């Protein structure tokens, strides 16, 4: 189970799933569009609009003494992403690089992990798993936010391009046992109704600490370069890891 906990901490993209400051501006839009009258539809439509083409994400996740900072480029049409992430635990920082191309996932951790030397890429063949969602990957939603939109319990429009509300954490895929409850969120959209910022606050529950995630989306439509690591720098993921991810 230690491997499972390490891997979950490594690739959570939170609770990927969720979320993660204060706003990022998209490049000047060439057109504007009226926001959907229904704020729930505005949220879902704004997330789908981000998924319609390449985008960049900057995200910060904080839980007690643990902080994650993530920056990455995503290309939903190619099911491709290149992510750089740093993990700080009680002042100690570890870096992580993450590449996904179709069903191939590559992880380079700053320390030795699961038998893989520090600095080498660990290759995970998604075809050997029941679902890529075990890796926090949803090819239909590279923002990681549609699940949250489907779990919304309250929503109100605070400005023409701003929403806030609550959602049921138990209804979000990947929720941990004992963490059911209500969490709050805020969202902001650009002139073309694309989600450009979302903040999520999950209260402490079931022994889990309070969690905050701040996500900013930008550079819509700009090409994202995702290169496959050189074969000589990769190591196949060990069999126990596949078994753990398929539980």
C-alpha positions in Angstrom: 0.0 0.0 0.0 3.0 2.3 0.4 3.5 2.2 -3.3 -0.1 3.1 -3.9 0.1 6.1 -1.5 3.3 7.3 -3.1 2.0 7.0 -6.6 -1.3 8.7 -5.7 0.6 11.6 -4.2 2.9 11.7 -7.3 0.3 12.0 -10.0 -2.8 13.5 -8.5 -3.8 15.8 -11.3 -7.4 16.2 -7.8 -8.4 15.4 -6.6 -6.9 16.4 -10.7 -8.7 16.1 -10.2 -9.3 19.2 -9.2 -8.7 21.7 -9.3 -5.6 24.1 -9.3 -3.5 32.6 -8.5 -5.8 34.6 -8.7 -6.6 34.5 -12.2 -5.0 34.3 -15.6 -6.0 36.3 -18.6 -6.5 34.6 -22.0 -5.0 36.2 -25.1 -7.2 38.9 -26.7 -10.3 37.3 -28.0 -11.4 37.8 -31.6 -15.1 37.6 -30.7 -17.4 37.6 -27.8 -20.3 35.4 -26.9 -23.3 35.7 -24.6 -23.1 33.6 -21.5 -25.7 30.8 -21.2 -28.7 32.0 -19.1 -28.4 29.0 -16.8 -25.3 29.4 -14.6 -24.9 25.6 -14.3 -24.8 25.4 -18.1 -22.3 28.3 -18.1 -20.0 26.3 -15.9 -20.2 23.1 -18.0 -20.0 25.0 -21.3 -16.9 27.0 -20.0 -15.1 23.8 -19.1 -16.0 22.1 -22.5 -14.7 25.2 -24.3 -11.3 24.8 -22.6 -11.2 21.1 -23.7 -11.9 22.1 -27.3 -8.3 22.9 -28.1 -4.8 23.3 -26.6 -4.4 25.2 -23.4 -2.0 26.0 -20.5 -2.7 25.4 -16.8 -1.0 26.8 -13.7 -2.3 25.3 -10.5 -1.5 25.4 -6.8 -2.8 22.9 -4.3 -2.3 23.3 -0.5 -3.1 20.9 2.3 -1.6 21.7 5.7 2.2 21.5 5.3 2.0 20.1 1.7 2.0 22.3 -1.3 1.9 21.3 -5.0 2.7 23.7 -7.8 1.8 22.6 -11.3 2.4 24.1 -14.8 1.6 22.3 -18.0 0.5 22.4 -21.6 -2.4 20.2 -22.7 -3.7 19.1 -26.2 -7.0 17.3 -25.8 -7.3 16.3 -29.5 -4.0 14.4 -29.2 -4.6 13.2 -25.6 -1.2 14.8 -24.9 0.2 16.7 -22.0 3.5 17.9 -20.6 3.5 18.8 -16.9 6.1 20.1 -14.5 5.2 19.9 -10.9 6.9 20.6 -7.6 5.9 19.1 -4.3 6.8 20.8 -1.0 6.4 18.8 2.2 7.4 20.6 5.4 9.9 22.7 3.5 11.4 19.9 1.4 10.8 20.2 -2.3 10.7 17.4 -4.9 10.2 17.9 -8.6 8.1 15.8 -10.9 7.9 15.8 -14.7 4.9 14.1 -16.3 4.2 13.3 -20.0 1.2 11.6 -21.5 0.8 10.7 -25.2 -2.3 8.7 -25.9 -2.1 5.6 -23.7 1.6 6.1 -22.8 2.4 7.9 -19.6 6.0 8.9 -18.5 6.8 10.0 -15.0 10.2 11.4 -13.9 10.5 11.8 -10.1 13.2 13.8 -8.4 14.0 10.8 -6.1 14.2 7.0 -6.6 10.7 5.7 -6.9 9.3 2.1 -7.2 12.7 0.8 -8.2 13.3 3.5 -10.8 16.5 5.6 -10.4 16.1 9.3 -9.7 16.1 11.3 -12.9 14.9 8.4 -15.2 11.5 8.3 -16.8 9.2 5.6 -15.7 7.0 4.4 -18.6 3.5 3.2 -17.8 1.6 1.5 -20.6 -2.0 2.5 -20.2 -3.1 -0.5 -22.3 -2.2 -2.7 -19.4 -4.6 -1.0 -17.1 -8.4 -1.4 -16.9 -8.7 2.4 -17.2 -6.4 5.4 -17.6 -8.4 7.0 -14.9 -6.3 5.0 -12.4 -3.6 7.5 -13.4 -5.8 10.6 -13.1 -6.3 10.8 -16.8 -9.6 11.4 -18.5 -9.2 11.7 -22.3 -12.6 13.5 -22.5 -11.7 16.1 -19.9 -8.1 17.2 -19.6 -9.2 20.1 -17.3 -10.3 17.7 -14.6 -13.3 19.8 -13.9 -16.3 18.3 -15.6 -16.8 15.8 -12.7 -17.0 18.8 -10.3 -19.5 20.5 -12.6 -21.7 17.3 -12.4 -21.6 17.3 -8.6 -22.6 21.0 -8.2 -25.3 21.4 -5.5 -25.6 25.2 -5.5 -24.6 27.9 -8.0 -25.1 31.6 -8.3 -23.9 34.2 -10.7 -22.0 37.0 -9.0 -21.1 38.9 -12.2 -21.7 38.3 -15.9 -18.6 36.2 -16.1 -18.2 35.0 -12.6 -19.9 32.1 -10.7 -19.7 30.6 -7.2 -21.3 27.7 -5.4 -20.9 24.4 -3.7 -20.6 20.8 -4.8 -20.9 17.3 -3.2 -17.4 15.9 -2.9 -18.8 12.3 -2.6 -20.1 12.6 -6.2 -16.7 13.4 -7.7 -14.8 10.4 -9.1 -11.7 9.7 -7.0 -13.2 11.0 -3.7 -11.5 9.3 -0.8 -13.6 7.3 1.7 -14.8 9.4 4.7 -14.4 12.7 2.9 -18.0 13.1 1.8 -19.4 16.6 2.3 -19.8 20.0 0.8 -17.0 22.0 -0.8 -17.1 25.5 -2.2 -15.9 26.8 -5.6 -15.5 30.0 -7.6 -15.1 30.4 -11.3 -14.3 33.1 -13.9 -14.8 33.1 -17.6 -13.4 35.1 -20.6 -15.3 36.9 -23.3 -15.8 33.6 -25.2 -17.1 31.9 -22.1 -14.0 29.8 -21.6 -13.1 28.9 -18.0 -10.0 30.9 -17.1 -9.9 30.5 -13.3 -11.4 28.2 -10.7 -10.7 28.0 -7.0 -11.9 25.1 -4.8 -11.9 24.9 -1.0 -12.6 21.5 0.5 -13.0 21.5 4.3 -11.2 18.9 6.6 -13.1 15.7 6.9 -12.6 12.1 7.9 -9.1 12.7 9.0 -8.1 14.4 5.8 -6.9 18.0 6.0 -8.6 21.0 4.4 -7.6 21.4 0.8 -7.5 24.4 -1.5 -6.9 24.3 -5.2 -6.4 27.3 -7.4 -6.4 26.8 -11.2 -5.7 29.3 -14.0 -6.2 28.5 -17.7 -4.7 30.5 -20.5 -3.1 30.6 -24.0 -6.0 28.9 -25.6 -5.3 27.5 -29.1 -1.5 27.9 -28.9 0.3 24.7 -30.1 1.6 22.5 -27.2 4.8 20.6 -27.8 4.8 17.2 -26.1 7.9 15.0 -26.9 8.2 11.4 -26.0 11.3 10.8 -23.8 14.2 9.1 -25.5 14.1 5.3 -25.2 17.4 5.2 -23.5 16.2 7.4 -20.7 13.1 5.3 -19.8 12.5 2.4 -17.5 9.4 0.2 -17.6 7.1 0.5 -14.6 7.4 -2.5 -12.3 4.6 -5.2 -12.4 3.5 -4.5 -8.8 2.7 -1.0 -9.7 0.3 -2.1 -12.5 -1.4 -4.5 -10.0 -1.7 -1.7 -7.5 -3.3 0.7 -10.0 -5.8 -1.9 -11.1 -7.2 -2.6 -7.6 
